[in-house]
């Protein structure tokens, strides 16, 4: 059976990545994904139309080899999804290891962008390349004690706007998933009191075995974004935004307000680009 579309999932070994892979596969997509721990992708091993690439994002050589894999197997992608995320180190900026902090910012932003850059040439020719970066919380509020995670994810939000603006043949969005039951929360539990108020909230979430945001909702908002050109370069929340049932009111608002769902100073006062150019001239 030929599969006409391919989705590439960075961190397919994450809980969200693996479940998204299963959904896309069931819907007839060929799936390509990177993993670091084989144990976390065992349910996908040996499945037809699923390519698993071992890749440690800390290794520039591993990232570079991903392009070689796509070249060797003549793979082109339609959709790219990054489910990469690292909460640690958790604690006040002034009290944690700066080396660990810098590494976390890089994992949460630069390393996955380096991977995306590596596979850009393998976007399906003649098609719009659709990319979604999962950014979690921290975009609209101070996420105390998670500064490395937060700043890395904020960088991804801005990147989606920049890259979509630079490249009309790409459509990038950032997706806030809300709370998802996944192993990433164990990092908060291990951080204990260093996580502040989030420790107690996370502990309760895990102990009560809440499922949080259904993975199918994440799939559906990504699909909705890619079906609507107005969403390019913007940041959406699965839980809080009115995208369901077509999201027609939201789409109309996006058409009318080019600043909506982007990183901006609230109430920003500035001259237009044309006014600024006239003044300089």
Secondary structure, DSSP 8 states (H G I E B T S, - for coil): -----EEEEETTTSHHHHHHHHHHHHTT-EEEEEES-GGGGGGGTT-TTEEEEE--TT-HHHHHHHHHHHHHTT--BSEEEE------S-S-GGGS-HHHHHHHHIIIIIHHHHHHHHHGGGB-TTS-EEEEEE--S-SSS--TT-HHHHHHHHHHHHHHHHHHHH-TTEEEEEEE---B-SGGGHHHHHHGGGGTHHHHHHHHHHHTT--BS-HHHHHHHHHHHHH-GGGTT-EEETTTS--STT-HHHHHHHHH-TTTTS---TT-----HHHHHHHH-
